[in-house]
Amino acid sequence: MTTPGKSPTGAAKADLTKVGAAKADLTKAGAAKADPKKADADLPSDSQAAAARRGPAGPGRFMGGQGTEKSMDFKGSGKRVLGLLRPERTLLIGVLLLGVLGIGCAVIGPKILGDATDLIFAGVIGARFQPGTTKAQVIDGLRAHGEGGVADLLSAVDFTPGQGMDFDAIGTILLWVLGIYVASAVFGIFQGRLATKAIQLASYRLRQDVEAKLARLPLSYFDKQPRGEVLSRVTNDIDNIGQSMQQTMGQVVNSLLTVVGVLAMMFWISPLLAVIALVSVPVSVVVATKVGKRAQPQFVQQWKSTGQLNAHVEEMYTGHTLVTVFGRRRESAETFREHNEALYEASYKAQFISGIIQPAMMLIGNLQYVLVAVVGGLRVASGALSIGDVQAFIQYSRQFSQPLTQVASMANLVQSGVASAERVFELLDAPEQSPEPAMPEKPDTVHGRVAFQDVSFRYDPDKPLIDDLSLKVEPGQTVAIVGPTGAGKTTLVNLLMRFYEINSGRITLDGVDIAAMSREDLRSGIGMVLQDTWLFGGSIADNIAYGSQGATREQVVDAAKAAHVDRFVRTLPDGYDTVIDDDGAGVSTGEKQLITIARAFLAQPSILVLDEATSSVDTRTEVLIQRAMARLRTGRTSFVIAHRLSTIRDADVILVMENGSIVEQGSHDELIAAGGAYARLYQAQFAEAVAEVD
């Protein structure tokens, strides 16, 4: 197993399946150990690195100058969001069927209530006339007395003179209505349950897809993305997608079904009134479309600003001590205020603009309601419709406009969800690392023979870093790599681990091209200990045993003793069972580094990569560790990136790198005698350390 000092990114890609682990591995650990911006400054300049950590330039801070970013493809992204639900076809069919049943019950209710109203009105009218006459005689009598309007009105009423209200019939109708509405509610409950299950399963799969994508992304992606920005997409944006679907999908389905059902009932009752009611539809669509187009860019900016704010907060939290020591709290607070204000402005505009839709739709609905009431009243007066039908139609007109208003009011949720979806899809569509070979090769036995053959590499296509580098390392050799910052020392190790792919040439391990090996096979025999340590949330014993599955407590303790961890662990209240978080709270920086060294001791890898592995321990402990690591290196190939004398003098071969090339190589004594670049570096950096140690 790979034994990271700060959990190598590649190893975690093979081993971790949790978003939190992927986050720590691919962003925190990867940036610290394999990111030359921190280790060797091989990437672009400090200003560019700082810009990458800050994220995209923030928008203007004032309402008039707020920069916005248009939706990349609202229609396409919306379809893709719906595509997330495709595997849940069965559940969605159930949602649709239950919706049809529930809305069908709800839609037929007003018509039945209208019949009850007609019965009541007929009873009231019938009780006013003497029994023994017919309806036709009553109407003719009214016309004969010049009351033609009343006669027209009563012609649409099914009454019997002398007969009052039929309470049994009215009661039966009301019981039917009650049963229908109860059934509608039951169908709605089951529909909501199925819809919730479908949406949560879709969100579950989306998180899985994002997690798997994080494991396939190259390290260069995380070099260019602020950690908080990535986390915001994985957490905030996915949560927002799920919440948006949860709050809108069922409602949209019900609204569409309601519109169809209500429209059918309206045409059944009165085609004229139905046409009048339909006049409001195109007006509503135009209003919703126009306002929605203005709101969508603001939702995109809102979630972009959220990512920038999260990136800044995460960076300032993890670097709180550094910010405090260098007196940059005021600048940090000012940057936070700018990001917070940008988020406020984008959120305010998005919610305000989208919020206009609902009152506008309500206004259109009220105008439609008035128009229907006036025309319906005239139709009743003319005897073309009964009072119950008009009452039912007015209820339907309300039911018809209400779904349109609800759908319009959900525009902000839909737009917000699609804006978040675009950010998640952007991550899912990011270029991945090169695929594993179809038929991976691997050495029969890993001895540790490493060869670089005419290797060329560059981070930026326009800025060469390593050109035509060749190197051979025999099994069991300890190779120290030294040189000034930016020389390519850490890059050399990153290429060996395939954290980055070379542009040309080849690297072999025991004669096998590492490009033909799977990353897991390659990294399973390599252990890394870095100057930037990283620990998991868990016990100290678990951290030491990470990378060595099945290790016993006795083996853990032996490794801890070899790395001089045992002496301070036993002073802790719970010893090896002491729980620490991923920041290593409760143990010092030097103690964290010793734990990562113990991790390497326990894993017993074939190849060791040590990047300033003892930079945080005191000189006496370093000497003891170096002696223990000398035993660990016996029979193993070791690459030591070093600035400190104790890791260099006993190396079998010292490589001196400048500008991506090996300018000198040999033993310590040979290079000192040569009086070249190493001797100058030695005089500049190591003379005082020699005096202290000796």
C-alpha positions in Angstrom: 0.0 0.0 0.0 1.1 3.5 -0.6 2.2 5.2 2.6 1.6 8.9 2.4 3.0 11.5 4.6 0.1 13.5 3.5 -1.8 10.7 1.8 -0.7 10.6 -1.9 -3.4 11.7 -4.2 -3.1 8.7 -6.5 -3.2 6.2 -3.7 -6.3 7.8 -2.3 -7.9 7.7 -5.7 -7.5 3.9 -5.5 -8.4 3.5 -1.9 -10.9 6.2 -0.8 -14.5 6.3 -1.7 -15.8 9.1 0.6 -16.1 12.7 -0.6 -14.4 13.9 2.5 -11.4 11.6 1.9 -11.3 12.6 -1.7 -11.4 16.2 -0.7 -8.5 15.9 1.7 -6.6 13.6 -0.7 -7.0 15.5 -3.9 -7.1 19.0 -2.7 -5.5 19.4 0.7 -3.0 16.6 0.5 -2.4 16.9 -3.2 -1.8 20.6 -3.1 0.6 20.3 -0.3 2.7 17.3 -1.5 2.4 17.2 -5.2 1.7 20.8 -5.9 5.0 22.5 -6.7 3.4 25.8 -5.7 4.0 24.7 -2.2 6.8 22.2 -2.5 9.1 23.3 -5.3 7.5 26.3 -7.0 7.5 24.5 -10.3 4.1 25.7 -11.3 3.4 29.3 -12.4 4.5 32.3 -10.3 3.3 33.1 -6.8 1.0 35.7 -8.0 -0.7 33.2 -10.4 -0.9 30.7 -7.6 -2.4 33.3 -5.3 -4.9 34.1 -8.0 -5.8 30.5 -8.3 -6.4 30.2 -4.6 -8.6 33.3 -4.6 -10.7 32.0 -7.4 -12.1 33.9 -10.3 -12.1 37.7 -10.0 -15.0 38.9 -7.9 -17.7 41.0 -9.4 -18.4 44.6 -8.8 -19.4 45.5 -5.3 -22.1 48.0 -6.0 -25.6 47.4 -7.3 -25.0 49.1 -10.6 -21.7 47.5 -11.3 -22.5 43.9 -10.4 -20.9 41.6 -13.0 -23.1 38.7 -14.1 -22.4 35.5 -15.9 -25.1 34.2 -18.2 -26.3 30.6 -17.9 -24.2 28.4 -20.2 -27.2 26.5 -21.5 -30.4 26.8 -19.4 -32.5 24.5 -21.7 -29.7 21.9 -22.1 -28.8 21.9 -18.4 -32.5 21.6 -17.5 -32.9 18.6 -19.7 -29.8 17.1 -18.2 -31.2 17.6 -14.7 -34.3 15.8 -15.7 -32.1 13.1 -17.1 -30.8 12.4 -13.6 -34.3 10.9 -12.9 -34.2 8.6 -15.9 -33.2 5.5 -13.9 -36.3 6.0 -11.7 -38.8 5.6 -14.6 -40.9 3.2 -12.6 -41.2 5.6 -9.7 -42.0 8.5 -12.0 -44.7 6.5 -13.7 -46.2 5.9 -10.3 -45.9 9.6 -9.5 -47.7 10.4 -12.8 -50.5 7.9 -12.3 -51.1 8.9 -8.7 -51.1 12.5 -9.8 -53.7 11.8 -12.4 -55.9 10.0 -9.8 -55.4 12.7 -7.2 -55.9 15.7 -9.5 -58.8 13.9 -11.2 -60.6 13.7 -7.8 -59.7 17.3 -7.0 -60.9 18.6 -10.4 -64.3 16.8 -10.3 -65.1 18.2 -6.9 -66.2 21.7 -7.9 -68.6 20.3 -10.5 -70.3 18.1 -8.0 -70.5 21.0 -5.5 -72.1 23.0 -8.3 -74.7 20.4 -8.6 -75.4 20.8 -4.8 -75.7 24.5 -5.3 -78.3 24.0 -8.1 -80.2 21.7 -5.7 -80.2 24.3 -3.0 -81.2 27.1 -5.4 -83.9 24.9 -6.9 -85.3 24.1 -3.5 -85.4 27.8 -2.6 -87.2 28.7 -5.8 -89.5 25.8 -5.7 -90.7 26.6 -2.2 -91.8 30.1 -3.4 -94.4 28.8 -5.8 -97.7 27.0 -5.1 -97.7 23.2 -5.7 -99.8 21.8 -8.5 -98.3 23.9 -11.2 -95.4 23.0 -13.6 -92.1 24.8 -14.2 -93.3 25.7 -17.7 -96.5 27.3 -16.3 -94.5 29.3 -13.7 -92.1 30.7 -16.4 -94.9 31.5 -18.8 -96.7 33.4 -16.0 -93.6 35.4 -15.3 -93.3 36.4 -18.9 -96.9 37.3 -19.0 -96.3 39.7 -16.1 -93.4 41.3 -17.9 -90.6 39.6 -15.9 -88.8 38.1 -18.8 -85.4 38.4 -17.2 -86.4 36.4 -14.1 -88.0 33.9 -16.5 -84.8 33.5 -18.4 -82.9 33.0 -15.2 -85.3 30.3 -13.9 -85.4 28.5 -17.2 -81.9 27.1 -16.4 -83.0 26.0 -12.9 -84.4 22.5 -12.4 -87.1 23.2 -9.8 -90.5 21.8 -8.9 -93.1 24.3 -7.7 -94.1 23.7 -4.2 -91.1 21.4 -3.4 -88.4 22.7 -1.1 -84.8 21.6 -0.7 -84.1 17.8 -0.9 -81.7 17.5 2.1 -81.1 13.8 1.5 -79.9 14.5 -2.0 -77.8 17.4 -0.9 -76.3 15.3 2.0 -75.4 12.5 -0.4 -73.7 14.9 -2.8 -71.7 16.4 0.1 -70.6 13.0 1.3 -69.5 12.2 -2.2 -67.4 15.4 -2.3 -65.9 14.6 1.1 -64.9 11.1 -0.1 -63.5 12.5 -3.3 -61.3 15.1 -1.5 -60.1 12.5 1.0 -59.2 10.2 -1.9 -57.4 13.1 -3.6 -55.4 13.7 -0.4 -54.4 10.0 0.0 -53.3 9.9 -3.6 -51.3 13.0 -3.0 -49.5 11.6 0.0 -48.4 8.5 -1.9 -47.4 10.6 -4.9 -45.2 12.8 -2.7 -43.6 9.7 -1.1 -42.7 8.2 -4.5 -41.5 11.6 -5.8 -39.3 12.1 -2.8 -37.8 8.6 -3.2 -37.0 9.2 -6.9 -35.4 12.6 -6.2 -33.3 11.4 -3.3 -32.1 8.4 -5.3 -31.1 10.8 -8.1 -29.2 13.0 -5.6 -27.6 9.9 -4.2 -26.3 8.9 -7.6 -25.2 12.4 -8.5 -23.0 12.5 -5.3 -21.6 9.1 -6.3 -20.9 10.4 -9.8 -19.1 13.5 -8.4 -17.2 11.4 -5.9 -16.0 9.0 -8.7 -15.2 12.0 -10.9 -13.0 13.5 -8.2 -11.0 10.3 -8.2 -10.5 10.5 -12.0 -9.6 14.1 -12.2 -5.9 14.9 -12.7 -4.0 16.7 -10.1 -3.7 19.7 -12.4 -7.4 20.3 -12.0 -7.0 20.8 -8.3 -4.0 23.0 -8.8 -6.2 25.5 -10.6 -9.3 25.2 -8.4 -9.6 26.7 -4.9 -10.4 24.0 -2.4 -13.5 25.7 -1.1 -14.8 26.2 -4.6 -14.6 22.4 -5.2 -16.3 21.7 -1.9 -19.0 24.2 -2.6 -19.9 22.3 -5.8 -19.8 18.9 -4.1 -21.9 20.0 -1.1 -23.9 23.3 -1.6 -24.7 22.9 -5.3 -25.7 19.2 -5.1 -27.9 20.0 -2.1 -29.5 22.9 -3.9 -30.2 20.7 -6.9 -31.9 18.1 -4.7 -33.9 20.7 -2.8 -35.0 22.4 -6.0 -36.2 19.2 -7.5 -37.9 18.2 -4.3 -39.8 21.5 -4.1 -40.7 21.8 -7.8 -41.0 18.4 -9.5 -44.2 17.1 -7.8 -45.7 20.6 -7.9 -45.0 21.0 -11.6 -46.5 17.6 -12.4 -49.6 18.4 -10.3 -49.9 21.9 -11.8 -49.8 20.6 -15.4 -52.3 17.8 -14.6 -54.5 20.4 -12.9 -54.4 22.7 -15.9 -55.3 19.9 -18.3 -58.1 18.6 -16.0 -59.5 22.0 -15.2 -59.4 23.0 -18.8 -61.4 20.0 -19.8 -64.0 20.7 -17.2 -64.2 24.4 -18.2 -64.9 23.5 -21.9 -67.5 21.0 -20.7 -69.3 23.6 -18.7 -69.0 26.6 -21.1 -66.7 26.8 -24.2 -67.1 30.5 -24.3 -66.0 31.1 -20.7 -63.1 28.6 -21.3 -61.8 30.6 -24.2 -62.0 33.8 -22.1 -60.0 32.1 -19.4 -57.4 30.9 -21.9 -56.6 34.5 -22.9 -54.5 34.8 -19.8 -52.2 31.9 -20.7 -50.1 33.5 -23.4 -49.8 36.7 -21.3 -48.6 34.7 -18.3 -46.1 32.8 -20.4 -44.7 36.0 -21.9 -44.4 37.6 -18.5 -42.7 34.6 -16.9 -40.3 34.2 -19.8 -39.2 37.8 -19.9 -38.7 38.0 -16.1 -37.0 34.6 -16.0 -34.4 35.5 -18.6 -33.4 38.5 -16.5 -33.2 36.5 -13.3 -31.2 33.5 -14.5 -27.8 35.2 -14.8 -28.2 36.5 -11.3 -28.7 32.9 -10.0 -25.6 31.8 -11.8 -23.7 34.7 -10.2 -25.2 33.9 -6.8 -23.8 30.4 -6.8 -20.5 31.5 -8.3 -20.2 34.1 -5.4 -21.1 31.3 -2.9 -18.2 29.2 -4.2 -15.8 32.2 -3.9 -17.0 33.0 -0.4 -16.6 29.3 0.7 -13.1 29.2 -0.8 -12.0 32.3 1.1 -13.5 31.1 4.4 -12.0 27.7 4.1 -8.6 29.2 3.2 -8.7 31.6 6.1 -9.8 29.0 8.5 -7.1 26.5 7.7 -4.5 29.3 7.6 -5.8 31.2 10.7 -2.6 31.0 12.6 -0.6 32.3 9.6 -3.1 35.1 9.0 -2.9 36.2 12.6 0.9 36.0 12.8 1.4 38.2 9.7 -1.2 40.7 10.8 -3.5 40.1 7.8 -6.7 39.8 9.7 -8.0 43.2 8.5 -7.2 42.3 4.9 -8.9 38.9 5.3 -12.0 40.5 6.8 -12.1 43.0 4.0 -11.9 40.3 1.4 -14.6 38.4 3.2 -16.7 41.6 3.2 -16.3 42.0 -0.5 -17.2 38.4 -1.3 -20.1 38.6 1.2 -21.4 41.8 -0.4 -21.1 40.3 -3.9 -23.1 37.3 -2.7 -25.7 39.6 -1.1 -26.1 41.6 -4.3 -26.4 38.6 -6.6 -28.8 36.9 -4.2 -30.9 40.0 -3.8 -31.2 40.6 -7.5 -32.0 37.0 -8.2 -34.7 36.7 -5.6 -36.1 40.2 -6.3 -36.4 39.8 -10.0 -37.7 36.2 -9.9 -40.1 37.4 -7.1 -41.8 39.7 -9.5 -43.3 36.8 -11.4 -45.7 35.7 -8.7 -47.5 39.1 -8.1 -47.6 39.6 -11.9 -49.2 36.3 -12.4 -51.7 37.0 -9.6 -52.6 40.2 -11.2 -53.3 38.5 -14.5 -55.3 35.8 -12.7 -57.4 38.4 -10.9 -58.2 40.1 -14.1 -59.2 36.8 -15.6 -61.3 36.1 -12.5 -63.2 39.4 -12.9 -63.8 38.8 -16.6 -65.1 35.3 -16.0 -67.4 36.5 -13.2 -68.9 39.3 -15.4 -69.5 37.1 -18.5 -70.7 34.2 -16.3 -73.2 36.4 -14.6 -74.5 37.6 -17.9 -74.8 33.9 -19.0 -76.8 33.0 -15.9 -79.1 36.0 -16.4 -79.8 34.9 -19.9 -80.5 31.3 -18.8 -77.6 29.8 -20.8 -75.9 28.5 -17.6 -77.1 27.5 -14.1 -75.8 29.2 -11.0 -74.1 26.0 -9.9 -72.3 25.8 -13.3 -71.1 29.4 -12.9 -70.0 28.8 -9.4 -68.1 25.7 -10.5 -66.6 27.6 -13.4 -65.4 30.4 -11.1 -63.7 27.8 -8.9 -62.2 26.2 -12.0 -60.9 29.6 -13.1 -59.2 30.0 -9.8 -57.8 26.5 -10.0 -56.7 27.2 -13.6 -54.7 30.3 -12.7 -53.4 29.0 -9.4 -51.1 26.3 -11.0 -49.7 28.9 -13.4 -49.0 31.2 -10.5 -47.4 28.4 -8.6 -45.2 27.4 -11.5 -44.2 31.0 -12.0 -43.4 31.4 -8.3 -41.2 28.3 -8.5 -39.1 30.0 -11.3 -36.5 31.2 -8.7 -36.1 27.6 -7.4 -35.8 26.2 -10.9 -33.4 28.8 -12.0 -31.3 28.4 -8.8 -31.3 24.6 -9.2 -30.2 24.8 -12.9 -27.5 27.3 -12.0 -26.1 24.9 -9.4 -26.5 22.0 -11.9 -24.4 23.8 -14.4 -21.6 24.1 -11.9 -21.8 20.4 -11.0 -22.0 19.4 -14.6 -18.9 21.6 -15.3 -17.1 19.5 -12.8 -18.4 16.2 -14.2 -17.4 17.3 -17.7 -13.8 18.4 -16.7 -11.1 16.5 -18.6 -10.0 13.4 -16.8 -6.6 11.9 -16.3 -5.5 9.4 -19.0 -7.4 6.1 -18.7 -5.7 3.0 -17.3 -4.2 0.6 -19.9 -6.6 -2.1 -21.1 -4.1 -4.8 -20.4 -1.9 -3.4 -17.6 1.5 -4.7 -17.1 3.6 -5.0 -13.9 6.9 -6.4 -12.8 6.9 -9.9 -11.4 8.7 -8.6 -8.4 9.3 -5.0 -7.6 13.0 -4.6 -6.9 13.1 -0.8 -7.2 15.1 -0.3 -10.4 14.0 3.0 -11.8 15.0 4.6 -15.1 14.1 7.9 -16.7 14.7 7.9 -20.4 14.8 11.2 -22.3 11.9 12.5 -20.2 10.4 15.9 -21.0 7.6 17.6 -19.1 6.1 21.0 -18.7 3.1 22.3 -16.7 2.6 25.1 -19.1 3.0 24.2 -22.8 4.8 27.5 -23.4 7.2 27.1 -20.4 9.6 24.1 -20.6 10.6 22.6 -17.2 12.2 19.2 -17.8 13.8 18.4 -21.2 15.5 15.1 -22.2 16.2 14.0 -18.6 17.8 10.6 -18.2 18.5 8.8 -15.0 19.1 5.3 -13.7 18.6 4.2 -10.1 19.6 0.7 -9.0 17.7 -1.3 -6.4 18.6 -0.4 -2.9 20.2 2.9 -3.8 19.4 6.1 -1.8 19.2 9.0 -4.2 19.2 12.5 -2.8 17.8 15.2 -5.0 18.9 18.7 -4.3 18.8 22.1 -6.0 17.4 25.5 -5.8 13.7 26.2 -5.5 11.9 25.6 -8.9 14.6 23.3 -10.1 12.2 20.4 -10.6 12.9 18.2 -7.6 9.4 17.5 -6.5 8.3 17.3 -10.1 10.7 14.4 -10.7 9.0 12.4 -7.9 5.5 13.5 -9.1 6.3 12.0 -12.6 7.5 8.8 -11.0 4.2 8.5 -9.1 2.2 9.5 -12.2 0.6 12.4 -10.5 1.4 14.1 -13.8 1.9 12.4 -17.2 5.2 13.1 -19.0 5.1 14.8 -22.4 7.7 12.6 -24.0 10.2 9.9 -23.1 9.5 7.0 -20.7 9.9 6.0 -17.1 10.4 2.4 -16.2 10.1 0.4 -13.0 12.1 -2.8 -13.2 12.0 -2.6 -17.0 8.2 -2.0 -17.3 7.0 1.3 -18.6 5.0 2.9 -15.8 2.5 4.2 -18.4 1.7 0.6 -19.1 1.0 -0.1 -15.4 -2.2 0.6 -13.5 -1.8 3.5 -11.1 -2.8 1.3 -8.2 -0.1 -1.3 -9.1 2.5 1.4 -9.5 1.7 3.2 -6.2 1.1 0.2 -4.1 4.8 -0.4 -3.7 5.7 3.2 -3.1 5.7 5.0 0.3 5.8 8.7 0.7 6.6 10.9 3.6 6.3 14.6 3.1 7.2 17.7 5.0 3.5 18.8 4.9 1.9 16.1 7.0 -1.7 15.0 6.8 -3.6 12.8 9.2 -7.1 11.2 9.1 -9.8 11.8 11.7 -9.4 8.8 13.9 -7.1 7.2 16.5 -3.3 7.5 16.3 -3.1 3.7 15.8 -5.5 3.9 12.8 -3.4 6.7 11.3 -0.2 4.6 11.6 -1.9 1.5 10.2 -3.3 3.4 7.2 -2.0 1.8 4.1 -1.2 -1.5 5.9 -4.5 -3.4 6.0 -4.6 -6.1 8.7 -1.7 -4.7 10.7 -1.8 -5.9 14.3 -1.4 -3.6 17.3 2.0 -5.1 18.0 3.2 -4.2 14.5 1.8 -0.7 14.9 3.7 -0.3 18.2 6.9 -1.6 16.7 6.7 0.9 13.8 5.9 3.7 16.3 9.0 2.7 18.4 11.2 2.7 15.3 9.9 6.2 14.4 10.2 7.5 18.0 6.4 8.0 18.2 5.9 5.6 21.1 7.5 7.8 23.7 5.1 10.7 23.3 2.0 8.6 22.5 2.3 6.8 25.8 2.0 10.2 27.6 -1.4 10.8 26.1 -4.5 9.8 28.2 -5.7 7.2 25.7 -2.4 6.2 24.2 -2.6 4.8 20.8 -6.4 5.1 21.0 -6.2 8.8 21.3 -8.5 10.3 18.7 -7.3 13.2 16.6 -9.0 15.1 13.8 -7.7 15.6 10.3 -5.9 18.8 11.4 -4.0 16.8 14.0 -5.3 18.9 16.9 -3.7 17.8 20.1 -0.3 16.9 18.6 2.5 19.1 17.5 3.7 19.5 13.9 6.8 17.5 14.7 4.7 14.7 16.3 2.4 14.6 13.3 5.5 14.2 11.1 6.7 11.3 13.3 3.3 9.6 12.9 3.6 9.8 9.1 7.1 8.3 9.3 5.8 5.5 11.5 3.2 4.9 8.8 5.9 4.4 6.3 7.8 2.1 8.6 4.8 -0.1 9.0 4.0 -0.3 5.2 7.5 -1.6 4.3 7.3 -0.3 0.7 9.7 -1.3 -2.1 10.4 2.4 -3.0 10.5 5.3 -0.5 10.0 8.9 -1.4 11.0 11.3 1.3 10.3 15.0 0.8 11.9 16.8 3.7 10.5 14.1 5.9 12.1 15.4 9.1 11.8 19.1 8.5 9.6 19.6 11.6 11.5 17.6 14.2 14.3 18.7 16.4 18.0 18.0 15.5 18.5 15.2 18.0 15.3 13.4 17.0 16.2 13.9 13.4 19.5 12.1 13.9 17.7 9.2 15.6 15.1 9.1 12.8 17.7 9.1 10.2 19.4 6.1 11.8 16.0 4.3 11.9 15.2 5.3 8.3 18.7 4.0 7.2 17.6 0.6 8.4 14.2 1.0 6.7 16.0 2.0 3.4 18.1 -1.1 3.5 17.4 -3.1 0.3 14.9 -0.4 -0.9 15.2 2.3 -3.5 14.8 5.7 -1.9 14.4 9.1 -3.3 15.2 11.9 -0.8 14.3 15.5 -1.7 16.5 17.3 0.8 17.7 20.6 1.9 19.1 19.4 5.2 22.6 17.8 5.6 21.5 14.8 7.6 19.5 13.5 4.6 22.2 14.0 2.1 25.6 13.0 3.3 25.0 9.3 3.4 23.1 9.0 0.1 24.5 6.7 -2.5 23.9 9.2 -5.2 23.2 12.9 -5.0 21.5 14.5 -8.0 21.9 18.2 -8.4 19.1 19.8 -10.4 18.9 23.2 -12.0 16.2 24.3 -14.4 14.8 20.8 -14.8 18.1 19.2 -15.7 20.6 17.1 -13.7 23.8 19.1 -13.8 25.8 17.0 -11.4 25.6 13.6 -9.8 27.8 11.6 -7.5 28.5 11.0 -3.8 28.8 13.8 -1.3 32.6 13.6 -1.2 32.9 13.4 -5.0 30.7 16.4 -5.5 32.5 18.5 -2.9 35.8 17.6 -4.5 34.4 18.6 -7.9 33.8 22.1 -6.7 30.7 22.6 -8.9 27.1 23.5 -8.3 26.7 21.1 -5.3 29.8 22.5 -3.6 28.4 26.0 -3.9 25.1 24.9 -2.6 26.8 23.1 0.2 28.8 26.2 1.2 25.7 28.3 1.0 23.2 26.1 2.9 24.9 23.2 4.8 28.1 24.4 6.3 26.4 25.7 9.5 24.3 22.6 9.8 27.4 20.4 9.7 28.9 22.4 12.5 25.8 22.0 14.6 25.4 18.3 14.1 29.1 17.5 14.3 
